[in-house]
């Protein structure tokens, strides 16, 4: 599915049936917005580009637009070097809201088109029905494609494989096809409410490009607690049959660590992967390293608000 560059560059892979090739490692927009300074964020993007990382992830709601703004500034003069993705964050609101967000995302990112626009955070059980409702966000995806503002479309989520499968089922019922689907894929997911076991094979069967995320559990707790190493976590995720692995990078230190792993990447053997799954199975069993599946901890404020859930600070009070 991928080929290793002879000079140790980041390997590239086909993005499903789109005919487009992307870097196997993608730069996550959420963590980029957590860099200590804008200057460091720009350096992260520039160094990633220089290393051959071409896939840029983002979302309209990340840090109230800061992630898109910083990435847009970093890509000045280099837009054509990247496959640029951001996410629409209607969370059940209508097509007009989605198109307004698209206008804002394009302005922040300083571009007139996106390579990929994905429906963000499909994590509530009724989200598929809301997104495909008359006047919903899926109509915005199609309008944006017709207007030449978006090349490809997809959806993302981190909560439950069943919700991803429902999204695909409703798409089938409506005669709709996604180009990409983004989801958590890591060595803990493999044996706990598993996207790897339930969703990944279905995407590959359909020719939809799978995009992995949360290779280290979203906040790297398993690495900090020395349950796994960063190299094991990222190598496992990149060894799965995915088009790209979106990695959260908030510092030059983390970028350089991940680039070392990705350069000249050699996939784990199936035996190595199974050994790591077995080693992590006990720690995975209660979801402690995948709180985005078992709690509201990773659910963004705009989605919580639309679904009438209390904000995190209200719960803490």
C-alpha positions as CSV (number, residue, x, y, z in Angstrom):
1,X,0.0,0.0,0.0
2,X,3.0,2.3,0.5
3,X,6.5,2.5,-0.7
4,X,9.5,3.6,1.2
5,X,11.6,6.4,-0.3
6,X,15.2,5.4,-0.9
7,X,16.6,8.5,0.8
8,X,14.5,8.1,3.9
9,X,11.7,10.5,3.1
10,X,8.2,10.0,4.4
11,X,6.4,7.3,2.4
12,X,3.4,8.2,0.4
13,X,0.2,6.2,-0.1
14,X,-2.9,6.4,-2.3
15,X,-5.9,8.1,-0.9
16,X,-8.5,5.4,-1.5
17,X,-9.9,5.6,-5.0
18,X,-9.2,9.3,-5.5
19,X,-6.1,8.8,-7.5
20,X,-4.3,11.2,-5.2
21,X,-1.1,10.3,-3.3
22,X,-0.5,11.7,0.2
23,X,2.2,11.4,2.9
24,X,1.6,8.5,5.2
25,X,2.0,10.8,8.2
26,X,-0.3,13.9,8.5
27,X,0.1,16.9,10.7
28,X,-2.8,17.3,13.2
29,X,-4.3,20.7,13.4
30,X,-5.7,20.5,16.9
31,X,-2.3,20.1,18.6
32,X,-0.7,22.6,16.2
33,X,-2.9,25.2,17.9
34,X,-1.4,24.2,21.2
35,X,2.1,25.1,20.3
36,X,3.7,27.5,22.8
37,X,3.9,30.4,20.3
38,X,2.8,31.2,16.7
39,X,6.4,31.3,15.7
40,X,6.9,27.7,16.8
41,X,3.7,26.6,15.1
42,X,5.0,28.1,11.8
43,X,8.3,26.4,12.2
44,X,6.6,23.0,12.8
45,X,4.6,23.4,9.5
46,X,7.7,24.5,7.6
47,X,9.9,21.8,8.9
48,X,7.2,19.2,8.2
49,X,6.9,20.4,4.7
50,X,10.7,20.4,4.2
51,X,10.7,16.7,5.4
52,X,8.1,15.7,2.8
53,X,5.0,15.7,5.0
54,X,2.2,16.8,2.6
55,X,-1.0,16.1,4.4
56,X,-2.4,18.8,6.7
57,X,-5.3,18.2,9.1
58,X,-7.4,20.9,10.7
59,X,-11.0,21.9,11.8
60,X,-13.1,25.0,11.8
61,X,-13.5,24.8,15.6
62,X,-10.0,24.1,16.7
63,X,-9.0,26.7,19.3
64,X,-11.6,29.1,18.0
65,X,-10.0,29.3,14.6
66,X,-6.4,29.7,15.8
67,X,-5.2,26.4,14.3
68,X,-6.5,27.3,10.9
69,X,-5.1,30.8,11.1
70,X,-1.6,29.7,12.1
71,X,-1.6,27.0,9.4
72,X,-2.8,29.5,6.8
73,X,0.1,31.8,7.7
74,X,2.5,28.9,7.6
75,X,1.4,27.8,4.1
76,X,1.8,31.3,2.5
77,X,3.6,30.6,-0.8
78,X,3.5,26.8,-0.2
79,X,-0.1,25.9,-0.6
80,X,0.5,23.8,-3.7
81,X,2.9,21.6,-1.8
82,X,0.2,20.2,0.5
83,X,-3.0,18.2,0.6
84,X,-5.1,20.5,2.8
85,X,-7.9,19.2,4.8
86,X,-10.2,20.9,7.3
87,X,-13.5,19.9,9.0
88,X,-16.9,21.4,9.0
89,X,-18.4,21.6,12.5
90,X,-22.2,22.0,12.2
91,X,-22.9,19.2,14.7
92,X,-26.4,18.9,13.3
93,X,-27.0,22.4,12.1
94,X,-27.9,23.3,8.5
95,X,-26.3,23.7,5.2
96,X,-26.1,27.4,5.4
97,X,-24.1,27.2,8.7
98,X,-21.8,24.7,7.0
99,X,-21.2,27.0,4.0
100,X,-20.6,30.0,6.3
101,X,-18.0,27.9,8.1
102,X,-16.4,26.9,4.8
103,X,-16.0,30.6,3.9
104,X,-14.4,31.3,7.3
105,X,-12.1,28.2,7.0
106,X,-10.9,29.3,3.5
107,X,-10.2,32.8,4.7
108,X,-8.2,31.6,7.7
109,X,-6.3,29.0,5.7
110,X,-5.7,31.7,2.9
111,X,-6.8,29.4,0.1
112,X,-9.7,29.3,-2.4
113,X,-10.2,25.5,-2.1
114,X,-9.7,22.5,0.1
115,X,-8.4,19.2,-1.0
116,X,-10.6,17.5,1.6
117,X,-13.6,18.7,3.7
118,X,-14.8,16.3,6.4
119,X,-17.8,16.4,8.7
120,X,-16.3,16.7,12.1
121,X,-16.9,14.6,15.2
122,X,-19.7,12.2,14.3
123,X,-20.0,11.0,17.9
124,X,-23.6,11.2,18.9
125,X,-26.0,8.3,18.0
126,X,-28.4,10.6,16.0
127,X,-25.6,12.4,14.1
128,X,-25.9,10.4,10.9
129,X,-29.6,11.2,10.6
130,X,-29.0,14.9,11.4
131,X,-26.2,15.2,8.8
132,X,-28.2,13.5,6.0
133,X,-31.4,15.3,6.8
134,X,-32.9,17.7,4.2
135,X,-31.0,20.9,4.3
136,X,-28.2,19.3,6.4
137,X,-24.4,19.3,6.1
138,X,-24.2,16.6,3.4
139,X,-26.0,19.0,1.1
140,X,-23.2,21.5,1.9
141,X,-20.6,19.0,1.0
142,X,-22.1,18.6,-2.5
143,X,-22.6,22.3,-3.0
144,X,-19.0,23.0,-2.1
145,X,-17.8,20.4,-4.6
146,X,-20.1,21.8,-7.3
147,X,-18.7,25.3,-6.7
148,X,-15.1,24.0,-6.9
149,X,-14.3,24.9,-3.3
150,X,-13.7,21.3,-2.2
151,X,-12.2,18.3,-4.1
152,X,-13.1,15.4,-1.8
153,X,-15.3,14.8,1.2
154,X,-15.4,12.6,4.3
155,X,-16.4,12.3,8.0
156,X,-14.6,11.8,11.3
157,X,-15.4,10.6,14.7
158,X,-13.9,9.0,17.8
159,X,-16.7,7.5,19.9
160,X,-18.1,4.2,18.7
161,X,-17.6,2.0,15.6
162,X,-21.4,1.5,15.4
163,X,-21.9,5.2,14.7
164,X,-19.4,5.1,11.9
165,X,-21.1,2.1,10.4
166,X,-24.5,3.8,10.7
167,X,-23.1,6.8,8.9
168,X,-22.0,4.5,6.0
169,X,-25.4,2.8,6.1
170,X,-27.4,6.0,5.9
171,X,-25.0,7.1,3.1
172,X,-25.9,3.9,1.2
173,X,-29.6,4.5,1.7
174,X,-29.2,8.0,0.2
175,X,-27.0,6.8,-2.6
176,X,-24.1,8.9,-1.2
177,X,-20.4,8.1,-1.3
178,X,-17.6,9.4,1.0
179,X,-14.0,9.6,-0.1
180,X,-12.5,9.3,3.3
181,X,-13.3,8.4,6.9
182,X,-11.2,9.3,9.9
183,X,-11.1,7.4,13.2
184,X,-9.0,6.3,16.2
185,X,-6.6,3.5,15.3
186,X,-4.0,2.3,17.8
187,X,-2.8,-0.8,19.6
188,X,-5.4,-0.3,22.4
189,X,-8.3,0.2,20.0
190,X,-7.5,-3.2,18.5
191,X,-9.1,-5.0,21.4
192,X,-11.5,-2.4,22.8
193,X,-14.6,-1.2,21.0
194,X,-12.5,-1.6,17.9
195,X,-12.6,0.6,14.8
196,X,-9.7,-1.5,13.5
197,X,-11.8,-4.7,13.7
198,X,-15.2,-3.3,12.7
199,X,-14.8,-0.2,10.5
200,X,-11.4,-0.5,8.8
201,X,-12.2,-3.6,6.8
202,X,-15.4,-2.1,5.6
203,X,-13.7,1.0,4.3
204,X,-11.1,-0.9,2.5
205,X,-13.7,-3.1,0.9
206,X,-15.5,0.0,-0.4
207,X,-12.4,1.8,-1.6
208,X,-12.9,4.6,0.9
209,X,-9.6,6.0,2.2
210,X,-9.2,5.2,6.0
211,X,-7.4,8.0,8.0
212,X,-6.1,7.0,11.4
213,X,-5.8,9.3,14.4
214,X,-5.0,9.1,18.1
215,X,-2.2,6.7,17.5
216,X,-1.0,7.4,21.1
217,X,-4.4,7.7,22.6
218,X,-5.0,11.4,21.9
219,X,-2.9,12.7,24.8
220,X,0.0,10.2,25.0
221,X,-0.9,8.9,28.4
222,X,0.2,5.4,27.5
223,X,3.6,6.6,26.4
224,X,4.0,8.8,29.5
225,X,3.1,5.8,31.7
226,X,5.6,3.7,29.7
227,X,3.0,1.1,28.7
228,X,4.2,1.6,25.1
229,X,6.9,3.7,23.4
230,X,6.1,6.4,20.9
231,X,7.8,4.4,18.2
232,X,5.7,1.3,18.9
233,X,2.5,3.4,19.0
234,X,3.1,5.2,15.7
235,X,4.6,2.3,13.9
236,X,1.6,0.2,14.8
237,X,-0.8,2.8,13.6
238,X,1.1,3.4,10.3
239,X,1.3,-0.4,9.7
240,X,-2.4,-0.7,9.4
241,X,-4.0,-0.5,5.9
242,X,-4.7,3.2,6.1
243,X,-4.0,6.1,3.7
244,X,-2.5,8.3,6.4
245,X,-2.1,8.6,10.1
246,X,-2.9,12.0,11.6
247,X,-0.5,12.8,14.4
248,X,-0.9,15.4,17.0
249,X,2.3,17.6,17.0
250,X,2.5,20.6,19.3
251,X,6.3,21.1,19.4
252,X,9.4,20.7,17.2
253,X,10.5,18.0,19.6
254,X,7.5,15.9,18.9
255,X,7.7,16.6,15.2
256,X,11.3,15.5,15.0
257,X,10.5,12.3,17.0
258,X,7.6,11.4,14.6
259,X,9.7,12.2,11.5
260,X,12.4,9.9,12.7
261,X,9.8,7.1,13.0
262,X,8.2,7.9,9.6
263,X,11.3,8.3,7.5
264,X,12.2,5.1,5.8
265,X,9.2,3.5,7.5
266,X,9.2,-0.3,7.7
267,X,5.8,-1.8,8.5
268,X,5.5,-4.1,11.5
269,X,4.9,-7.7,10.6
270,X,1.5,-9.2,11.4
271,X,3.3,-11.2,14.2
272,X,4.8,-8.1,15.7
273,X,1.4,-6.4,15.6
274,X,-0.3,-9.3,17.2
275,X,2.3,-9.4,20.0
276,X,1.8,-5.7,20.7
277,X,-2.0,-6.1,20.7
278,X,-1.7,-9.0,23.2
279,X,0.7,-7.0,25.4
280,X,-1.7,-4.1,25.5
281,X,-5.0,-6.0,25.8
282,X,-5.2,-5.9,29.6
283,X,-4.5,-2.1,29.7
284,X,-7.0,-1.6,26.9
285,X,-9.8,-3.6,28.5
286,X,-11.3,-0.7,30.6
287,X,-10.7,2.1,28.1
288,X,-8.3,4.1,30.4
289,X,-6.2,5.0,27.4
290,X,-9.2,5.8,25.1
291,X,-11.3,8.1,27.1
292,X,-12.7,9.6,23.9
293,X,-14.7,6.4,23.6
294,X,-15.9,6.1,27.2
295,X,-16.5,9.7,28.2
296,X,-17.2,13.2,27.0
297,X,-13.6,14.1,27.7
298,X,-12.7,14.6,24.0
299,X,-16.1,15.9,22.7
300,X,-15.7,19.5,21.5
301,X,-17.7,22.4,23.0
302,X,-19.7,23.2,19.8
303,X,-20.9,19.7,19.5
304,X,-21.8,19.5,23.2
305,X,-23.7,22.7,22.9
306,X,-25.7,21.6,19.9
307,X,-26.6,18.3,21.6
308,X,-27.5,20.2,24.9
309,X,-24.8,18.6,27.0
310,X,-23.2,20.7,29.7
311,X,-19.8,22.3,29.0
312,X,-16.8,20.7,30.6
313,X,-16.3,23.7,33.0
314,X,-19.9,23.4,34.1
315,X,-19.4,19.7,34.9
316,X,-16.2,20.6,36.9
317,X,-18.0,23.2,38.9
